[in-house]
């Protein structure tokens, strides 16, 4: 049976693109939603032939009240959803740090400037507390002494693009994410920078 997910974003939509490419040949229907009329994520969806809609924030509750999804995926969505919206579905988010460290905006930069040796990526359930929901999956990214910020940021995004689609797939199948899924997902080819 076809699963139906909504992907919500406010910006570039690179995680959306990774999700769309992952599910291209799978029995999953994607609807792309953005609270920004001219968001790049909507353009990406249009170019990929994926249903997409501008959804003003104040209409979010009405939309999810009228439309049912197996999973609602936040990917760079820059708003905190209220309880009356969160009650209407299963919402997950991805955050570019190892929560609970570096919640909120500019997490990649703040982790780098703080001098931590390990940061990473977290997928978690969404609650009305910013980046406060129960953790579903995490993956670390090491910060080498000689690493430049741009390299670290790129590494975080690589992990996001591999981790998020696999976790979504597992949740749609009611399966538990395991690290072996991630290794299998990148084909041990070095694309995620973690295979060597």
BAFI-3210 file (N, C-alpha, C; in Angstrom, 3 decimals, decimal comma, padded with zeros to 6 digits):
// residues 196
n [1|2|3|4|5|6|7|8|9|10|11|12|13|14|15|16|17|18|19|20|21|22|23|24|25|26|27|28|29|30|31|32|33|34|35|36|37|38|39|40|41|42|43|44|45|46|47|48|49|50|51|52|53|54|55|56|57|58|59|60|61|62|63|64|65|66|67|68|69|70|71|72|73|74|75|76|77|78|79|80|81|82|83|84|85|86|87|88|89|90|91|92|93|94|95|96|97|98|99|100|101|102|103|104|105|106|107|108|109|110|111|112|113|114|115|116|117|118|119|120|121|122|123|124|125|126|127|128|129|130|131|132|133|134|135|136|137|138|139|140|141|142|143|144|145|146|147|148|149|150|151|152|153|154|155|156|157|158|159|160|161|162|163|164|165|166|167|168|169|170|171|172|173|174|175|176|177|178|179|180|181|182|183|184|185|186|187|188|189|190|191|192|193|194|195|196]
n.u [000,834|000,526|002,478|002,140|003,801|004,429|006,624|008,015|009,368|011,378|013,341|016,229|015,997|017,633|017,746|015,169|015,443|017,241|015,629|013,523|014,911|015,774|013,350|012,377|011,880|010,260|007,293|006,036|004,380|005,012|004,391|005,212|005,615|005,626|006,138|006,990|006,499|008,183|010,124|013,039|012,763|010,189|010,496|012,377|010,790|008,837|010,445|011,103|008,748|007,010|004,203|003,395|002,944|002,335|002,026|000,661|001,642|-000,412|-002,446|-001,836|-002,870|-005,517|-004,975|-003,662|-005,680|-007,468|-006,094|-004,512|-001,543|001,025|003,390|004,905|007,387|009,836|012,035|014,298|012,400|011,340|009,771|008,035|005,862|002,552|000,766|-001,854|-001,530|000,438|-000,943|-002,249|-000,877|002,080|005,048|008,349|011,761|014,909|018,073|021,081|023,044|024,298|021,796|020,991|022,654|023,448|020,894|018,411|018,950|021,710|023,326|025,432|027,564|027,800|028,571|031,034|032,516|032,536|034,444|034,135|034,884|033,377|030,449|027,346|024,429|020,934|017,888|014,607|011,498|008,914|008,064|006,349|008,376|011,406|013,492|013,283|012,113|011,718|014,577|015,199|017,186|020,749|023,838|027,323|029,697|033,039|035,228|038,027|041,268|042,493|040,455|038,516|035,802|033,984|034,419|033,580|030,855|029,975|030,365|028,499|026,108|026,286|025,966|023,385|021,857|022,085|021,300|018,632|016,632|016,755|015,970|013,346|012,239|012,414|010,647|008,234|007,882|007,472|009,725|012,741|015,380|018,740|022,301|023,568|021,863|022,452|025,081|024,698|023,068|024,753|026,271|028,848|030,756|032,122|030,892|029,601|031,633|032,223|033,022|035,635]
n.v [-001,185|002,213|004,613|007,857|010,829|014,068|016,678|019,345|022,542|025,562|026,694|026,093|023,337|021,030|018,691|017,774|017,185|015,028|013,182|012,877|011,759|009,351|007,984|007,668|005,367|003,908|002,815|005,303|008,291|011,710|014,891|018,224|020,977|024,441|027,273|029,559|031,528|031,797|029,862|027,897|025,165|024,544|025,040|023,073|020,795|021,133|020,924|018,258|017,069|016,702|016,916|020,067|022,748|026,073|026,827|028,829|029,702|030,147|028,620|026,011|024,151|023,767|022,645|020,157|019,058|018,456|016,833|013,713|012,103|009,583|010,202|013,209|015,272|017,399|019,562|021,688|023,488|026,472|027,168|026,948|024,453|024,507|022,792|022,098|021,581|019,579|017,471|016,386|014,542|012,467|013,882|014,537|015,719|016,969|017,756|019,649|018,819|017,014|016,482|016,771|018,997|022,226|023,271|024,817|027,710|028,085|025,908|024,333|026,123|027,109|024,817|024,285|026,617|026,399|024,573|021,841|018,349|016,430|016,497|016,333|014,747|014,740|012,989|013,533|013,258|015,680|018,214|020,872|022,114|023,599|021,684|019,593|017,083|013,459|011,506|009,855|008,900|009,216|010,467|010,656|013,285|013,796|016,392|017,396|018,624|020,157|020,791|022,850|025,216|025,134|022,562|020,975|021,712|020,784|018,055|017,505|017,990|015,999|013,684|014,170|013,942|011,284|009,922|010,847|010,034|007,231|006,808|007,812|005,933|003,613|004,319|004,475|001,827|000,845|-000,029|-000,348|001,965|001,150|001,219|-000,324|-000,101|002,380|002,145|000,262|001,838|003,696|002,172|001,418|002,927|005,180|007,604|008,931|009,595|008,068|005,495|004,758]
n.w [000,000|-000,824|000,811|002,262|002,482|003,885|003,202|004,804|004,369|004,603|003,130|001,191|000,532|000,282|001,823|001,335|-001,402|-001,275|000,047|-001,806|-003,980|-002,849|-002,434|-004,972|-006,618|-004,994|-003,200|-002,330|-001,824|-002,171|-000,819|-001,087|001,042|001,843|003,957|002,870|000,104|-002,153|-001,813|-002,339|-002,067|-003,002|-005,696|-006,314|-005,890|-007,864|-010,168|-009,968|-010,451|-008,336|-006,220|-004,904|-002,538|-001,486|001,835|004,017|007,333|009,228|008,208|008,603|010,539|009,629|007,132|007,731|009,175|007,203|005,455|005,282|006,379|006,394|007,600|008,660|007,620|008,687|007,114|007,296|008,109|009,393|011,610|014,767|015,459|016,739|019,441|018,573|015,900|015,906|017,010|014,883|013,380|012,751|013,395|012,365|012,697|011,456|012,779|012,811|014,846|017,716|019,512|023,020|022,652|021,338|020,426|018,277|016,107|013,753|014,479|013,461|013,069|015,697|017,114|015,928|016,555|019,281|019,798|020,137|019,772|018,601|016,767|015,057|013,664|014,272|014,289|015,261|017,138|016,776|019,033|020,797|022,057|021,220|019,237|021,072|021,203|021,536|020,766|017,713|015,986|015,778|014,409|014,504|013,727|013,346|014,410|013,141|014,120|012,122|010,459|008,364|008,699|006,514|005,491|007,608|007,753|005,268|005,636|007,662|006,243|004,273|005,847|006,855|004,478|003,873|006,209|006,934|004,897|005,205|007,866|007,717|005,941|007,536|009,638|008,235|007,670|010,144|011,514|013,475|013,499|012,733|013,079|011,139|009,005|008,021|007,131|005,124|003,549|002,370|000,797|001,408|000,079|000,603|000,224|002,305|003,891|006,056|005,749|005,633]
ca.u [000,000|001,322|002,601|002,083|004,502|004,556|007,917|007,826|010,619|011,287|014,522|016,866|015,403|018,592|017,297|014,004|015,940|017,792|014,475|012,822|015,731|015,774|012,054|011,948|011,361|009,572|005,847|005,834|003,954|005,536|003,846|006,139|004,908|006,492|005,504|007,559|005,953|009,230|011,189|013,729|012,263|009,036|011,058|012,965|009,684|008,254|011,383|011,088|007,392|006,388|003,145|003,935|002,001|002,631|001,108|000,881|001,722|-001,703|-003,374|-001,251|-003,797|-006,631|-004,473|-003,452|-006,984|-008,173|-005,228|-003,886|-000,237|001,622|004,479|005,165|008,832|010,337|013,370|014,601|011,182|011,847|008,714|007,677|004,457|001,815|000,189|-003,057|-001,060|001,172|-001,926|-002,873|-000,028|003,391|005,985|009,757|012,641|016,348|018,805|022,512|023,919|023,924|020,925|020,452|023,623|023,301|019,531|018,081|019,589|023,177|023,907|026,705|028,560|028,006|029,342|032,403|033,168|032,663|035,646|033,858|035,575|032,355|029,071|026,667|023,077|019,898|016,486|013,812|010,080|008,675|007,161|006,330|009,665|012,380|014,480|013,211|011,408|012,473|015,536|014,969|018,495|021,844|025,079|028,366|030,683|034,232|035,806|039,477|041,973|042,838|039,266|037,926|034,357|033,274|034,533|032,710|029,467|029,726|030,284|027,197|025,049|026,392|025,358|021,943|021,239|022,076|020,582|017,210|015,752|016,734|015,134|011,961|011,863|012,221|009,425|007,093|007,752|007,377|010,949|013,656|016,630|019,952|023,451|023,881|021,050|023,154|026,239|024,135|022,476|025,740|026,931|030,264|031,566|032,848|030,154|029,239|032,858|032,310|033,308|037,075]
ca.v [000,000|003,438|005,506|009,266|011,709|015,495|017,259|020,785|023,278|027,010|027,235|025,538|022,046|019,974|017,445|017,339|016,577|013,716|012,321|012,607|010,839|008,056|007,316|007,787|004,107|003,187|003,040|006,412|009,550|012,863|016,228|019,230|022,140|025,488|028,484|030,682|031,456|031,657|028,995|027,038|023,794|024,387|024,971|021,731|019,841|021,337|020,362|016,798|016,589|016,319|017,825|021,059|023,802|027,116|026,657|029,852|029,119|030,211|027,638|024,680|023,264|023,444|021,753|018,800|018,555|018,006|015,934|012,707|011,604|008,565|010,848|014,584|015,386|018,767|019,603|023,108|024,274|027,418|027,581|025,988|024,079|024,426|021,492|021,750|021,021|018,333|016,421|015,940|013,608|012,105|014,864|014,359|016,799|016,698|018,895|019,442|018,678|015,871|016,982|018,113|020,084|023,174|023,407|026,089|028,189|028,154|024,832|023,874|027,143|027,186|023,640|024,460|027,685|025,980|023,754|020,435|017,428|015,607|016,975|015,337|014,947|014,077|012,941|013,443|013,579|017,106|018,688|022,343|022,593|023,664|020,592|018,928|015,804|012,206|011,214|008,635|008,438|010,196|010,004|011,635|013,794|014,218|017,671|017,271|019,867|020,929|020,921|024,176|025,235|024,700|021,105|020,432|021,936|019,861|016,706|017,436|017,876|014,657|012,724|014,441|013,463|009,821|009,451|011,184|009,167|005,875|006,851|007,955|004,621|002,712|004,711|004,101|000,364|000,523|-000,723|000,459|002,311|000,542|001,784|-001,137|000,436|003,546|001,650|-000,325|002,905|004,423|001,208|001,272|003,464|006,359|008,834|009,661|009,931|007,266|004,092|004,468]
ca.w [000,000|-000,940|001,964|001,844|003,416|003,582|003,576|005,030|004,442|004,419|002,445|-000,001|000,201|-000,078|002,457|000,548|-002,641|-000,923|000,360|-003,061|-004,784|-002,168|-002,576|-006,368|-007,156|-003,919|-003,162|-001,394|-002,452|-001,425|-001,032|-000,564|001,577|002,385|004,484|002,106|-001,252|-003,178|-001,285|-003,311|-001,909|-003,890|-007,056|-006,460|-006,015|-009,194|-011,147|-009,832|-010,736|-007,063|-005,781|-003,969|-002,186|-000,509|002,964|005,044|008,676|009,927|007,615|008,790|011,266|008,738|006,076|008,241|009,576|006,000|004,676|006,145|005,943|007,265|008,320|008,241|007,739|008,633|006,510|007,195|008,370|010,387|012,536|015,821|015,270|018,007|019,795|017,808|014,638|016,177|017,309|013,636|012,644|013,306|012,867|012,708|012,262|011,471|013,342|012,558|016,018|018,548|020,578|023,283|022,448|020,231|019,911|017,643|014,878|013,586|015,296|012,893|013,381|017,147|017,522|015,441|017,317|020,681|019,921|020,425|018,856|017,954|016,665|014,254|013,149|015,064|013,841|016,493|017,075|016,983|020,075|020,736|022,582|020,133|019,187|022,369|021,151|021,732|019,697|016,940|015,489|015,742|013,805|014,836|012,776|014,074|013,992|013,188|014,473|010,928|009,622|008,183|008,925|005,297|005,398|008,655|007,332|004,155|006,212|008,345|005,231|003,677|006,778|006,841|003,241|003,914|007,404|007,031|004,112|005,750|009,073|007,247|005,402|008,678|010,344|007,391|007,764|011,577|011,908|014,281|012,813|013,251|012,369|009,961|007,910|007,484|006,372|003,911|002,752|001,561|-000,070|001,777|-001,023|001,037|-000,057|003,527|004,612|007,263|005,425|005,599]
c.u [000,880|001,303|002,652|002,765|004,419|005,943|007,740|009,180|010,405|012,379|014,945|016,297|016,381|018,235|016,067|014,447|016,487|016,667|013,763|013,593|015,733|014,487|011,547|011,303|010,663|008,102|005,497|005,478|004,418|004,765|004,796|005,355|005,913|005,674|006,040|007,163|007,020|010,389|011,746|013,201|011,065|009,479|011,668|011,864|009,055|009,132|011,412|009,709|006,647|005,366|003,692|002,935|002,654|001,577|001,417|000,780|000,367|-002,738|-002,928|-002,223|-004,958|-006,191|-004,325|-004,733|-007,740|-007,383|-004,473|-002,573|000,249|002,733|004,654|006,607|009,236|011,776|013,728|013,357|011,455|010,781|008,534|006,185|003,758|001,187|-001,008|-002,711|-000,407|000,245|-002,496|-002,015|001,228|004,421|007,401|010,570|014,077|017,056|020,310|023,394|023,513|023,100|021,103|021,451|023,244|021,913|019,394|018,934|021,110|023,920|025,269|027,822|028,854|028,812|030,808|033,156|033,358|033,889|035,387|034,543|034,613|031,045|028,338|025,269|022,105|018,568|015,647|012,339|009,901|007,695|007,153|007,563|010,700|013,434|014,479|012,566|012,327|013,339|015,216|016,299|019,499|023,035|026,153|029,189|031,853|034,754|037,316|040,115|042,237|041,644|038,793|036,417|033,586|033,291|033,608|031,240|029,073|029,545|028,947|026,083|025,085|025,697|023,838|021,273|021,202|021,185|019,074|016,313|015,647|015,858|013,663|011,440|011,557|010,912|008,182|006,826|007,569|008,545|011,842|014,933|017,814|021,136|023,830|023,053|021,768|024,345|025,771|023,630|023,499|026,579|028,405|031,211|032,335|032,101|029,841|030,475|033,071|032,769|034,800|037,743]
c.v [001,250|004,234|006,943|010,119|013,152|015,928|018,770|021,472|024,755|027,552|026,486|024,180|020,955|018,646|016,887|016,613|015,175|012,718|011,911|011,607|009,443|007,283|007,270|006,513|003,262|003,600|004,104|007,661|010,704|014,117|017,214|020,478|023,168|026,675|029,742|030,519|031,178|030,778|028,092|025,593|023,537|024,277|023,595|020,690|019,919|020,700|018,837|016,211|016,132|017,374|018,788|022,187|024,816|026,995|027,714|029,242|029,074|029,238|026,195|023,706|022,836|022,449|020,317|018,203|017,944|016,998|015,004|012,208|010,537|009,172|012,260|014,910|016,854|018,742|021,069|023,969|025,159|027,970|026,518|025,709|023,958|023,047|021,110|021,222|019,659|017,166|015,772|014,962|013,254|013,009|014,531|015,520|016,297|017,958|018,631|019,568|017,398|016,419|016,153|019,261|020,938|023,144|024,739|026,424|028,127|027,082|024,378|024,848|027,198|026,001|023,803|025,483|027,323|025,091|022,304|019,562|016,523|016,388|015,938|015,748|014,152|014,114|012,711|013,713|015,059|017,311|020,213|022,948|022,519|022,560|019,764|017,563|014,609|011,897|009,867|008,045|009,586|009,587|011,068|012,072|014,326|015,536|017,588|018,632|020,769|021,198|022,378|024,090|024,714|023,185|020,434|020,557|020,969|018,433|016,493|017,222|016,525|013,620|012,915|013,766|011,944|009,309|009,648|010,265|007,744|005,808|006,970|006,612|003,634|003,031|004,327|002,599|-000,111|-000,337|000,228|000,715|001,668|001,094|000,976|-000,685|001,594|003,118|001,046|000,748|003,635|003,458|001,006|001,869|004,709|007,664|009,639|010,028|009,089|005,825|003,762|004,886]
c.w [000,000|000,358|001,454|002,903|002,935|004,038|003,636|005,146|004,170|003,504|001,202|-000,432|-000,194|000,589|001,748|-000,717|-002,366|-000,628|-000,932|-003,917|-004,178|-002,455|-004,025|-006,907|-006,092|-003,903|-002,112|-002,187|-001,561|-001,815|-000,357|-000,165|002,078|002,865|003,794|000,638|-002,305|-002,713|-002,383|-003,244|-002,826|-005,345|-007,318|-006,689|-007,401|-010,265|-011,131|-010,120|-009,497|-006,664|-004,730|-003,758|-001,251|000,584|004,015|006,440|009,370|009,360|007,852|009,463|010,372|007,662|006,582|008,825|008,403|005,174|005,610|005,537|006,913|008,124|007,770|008,624|007,633|008,117|006,271|007,338|009,576|011,338|013,609|015,693|016,617|018,214|018,936|016,420|014,883|016,519|016,048|012,831|013,405|012,628|013,324|012,139|012,250|011,946|013,231|013,797|016,723|019,713|021,845|023,123|021,235|019,587|019,180|016,434|014,949|014,382|014,772|013,269|014,878|017,658|017,135|016,286|018,787|020,900|020,287|019,382|018,102|017,944|015,840|013,860|014,006|014,318|015,090|016,218|017,388|018,131|019,976|021,404|021,472|020,263|020,472|022,364|021,304|020,510|019,053|016,487|015,543|015,027|014,028|013,630|013,597|013,520|014,210|013,491|013,272|010,018|009,563|008,383|007,716|005,140|006,406|008,261|006,218|004,666|006,922|007,318|004,519|004,548|006,822|005,651|003,155|005,039|007,313|006,190|004,673|006,996|008,695|006,746|006,530|009,412|009,547|007,435|009,203|012,034|012,691|013,488|013,521|012,448|011,136|008,754|007,235|006,646|005,061|002,967|001,906|000,735|000,208|000,738|-000,617|000,817|001,204|004,349|005,852|007,020|005,456|006,888]
res [x|x|x|x|x|x|x|x|x|x|x|x|x|x|x|x|x|x|x|x|x|x|x|x|x|x|x|x|x|x|x|x|x|x|x|x|x|x|x|x|x|x|x|x|x|x|x|x|x|x|x|x|x|x|x|x|x|x|x|x|x|x|x|x|x|x|x|x|x|x|x|x|x|x|x|x|x|x|x|x|x|x|x|x|x|x|x|x|x|x|x|x|x|x|x|x|x|x|x|x|x|x|x|x|x|x|x|x|x|x|x|x|x|x|x|x|x|x|x|x|x|x|x|x|x|x|x|x|x|x|x|x|x|x|x|x|x|x|x|x|x|x|x|x|x|x|x|x|x|x|x|x|x|x|x|x|x|x|x|x|x|x|x|x|x|x|x|x|x|x|x|x|x|x|x|x|x|x|x|x|x|x|x|x|x|x|x|x|x|x|x|x|x|x|x|x]
***
